[in-house]
Amino acid sequence: MAGGWAKDGAVSEQIEASISDELARLKSRRAPMGESLTHCADCEEEIPEARRKAIPGVKLCIDCAQERDGAQKARGGINRRGSKDSQLK
């Protein structure tokens, strides 16, 4: 059900567009390539063999990888494509 001037299915289209944008962003991230390191590039702690087999080309231990991932800017979870506030700015 659409309201106002929006066509039927507009909300679904907004959700699908948001999902597509996020998937494209995740796919654009560079994956590790090449041979895995035996020791972490940051802290020089040994990287377990199971991790090296699971993620080819891994360069960081689990702790350093989690720290680096947590340091990335958090993204807001609000879909602002069709909100009235985004149209007023």
C-alpha positions in Angstrom: 0.0 0.0 0.0 1.4 3.3 -1.0 0.3 6.7 0.3 0.4 10.2 -1.2 2.1 10.4 -4.5 4.2 7.2 -4.0 3.4 4.3 -6.4 2.6 0.8 -5.1 5.7 -1.1 -4.1 7.8 2.1 -3.4 8.8 1.0 0.1 10.0 -2.4 -1.2 12.0 -0.6 -3.9 13.7 1.6 -1.3 14.5 -1.4 0.8 15.9 -3.3 -2.2 17.9 -0.3 -3.3 19.4 0.1 0.2 20.4 -3.6 0.3 21.9 -3.4 -3.2 24.0 -0.4 -2.2 25.3 -2.1 0.9 26.1 -5.3 -1.0 28.0 -3.2 -3.6 29.9 -1.5 -0.8 30.9 -4.8 0.8 31.9 -6.4 -2.6 34.1 -3.4 -3.3 36.2 -4.1 -0.2 39.5 -5.7 -1.1 39.8 -9.3 0.0 43.2 -10.6 1.1 45.3 -12.0 -1.8 48.4 -14.0 -2.1 50.0 -16.3 0.4 49.0 -16.0 4.1 51.6 -14.7 6.6 52.6 -17.0 9.4 52.8 -14.0 11.8 50.6 -10.9 12.1 51.7 -7.9 10.2 50.7 -5.6 13.1 51.6 -7.3 16.3 53.8 -10.2 15.0 51.8 -12.8 16.9 51.6 -16.2 15.2 48.5 -16.7 13.0 47.0 -20.1 13.6 47.2 -22.5 10.7 43.4 -23.0 10.7 42.9 -19.3 10.1 45.5 -19.3 7.3 43.7 -22.1 5.6 40.2 -20.6 6.1 41.2 -17.2 4.8 43.8 -17.4 2.0 46.1 -14.3 2.0 45.4 -13.4 5.6 47.8 -10.9 7.0 46.4 -10.1 10.5 45.7 -12.2 13.6 42.1 -12.3 14.9 42.6 -9.6 17.5 44.2 -7.1 15.1 41.6 -7.9 12.5 38.7 -7.3 14.9 40.3 -4.1 16.2 40.8 -2.8 12.6 37.2 -3.7 11.6 35.8 -2.0 14.7 37.8 1.2 13.9 35.9 1.6 10.6 33.3 4.2 10.7 29.9 2.8 11.8 27.1 3.3 9.2 23.7 4.5 10.2 20.9 2.1 9.8 18.3 4.6 8.7 17.1 4.5 5.2 16.9 8.2 4.3 16.2 7.7 0.6 12.6 8.5 0.8 12.2 10.2 4.2 10.6 13.6 4.1 13.5 15.1 6.2 16.0 14.2 3.5 13.9 16.1 0.9 13.7 19.2 3.1 17.5 19.6 3.3 
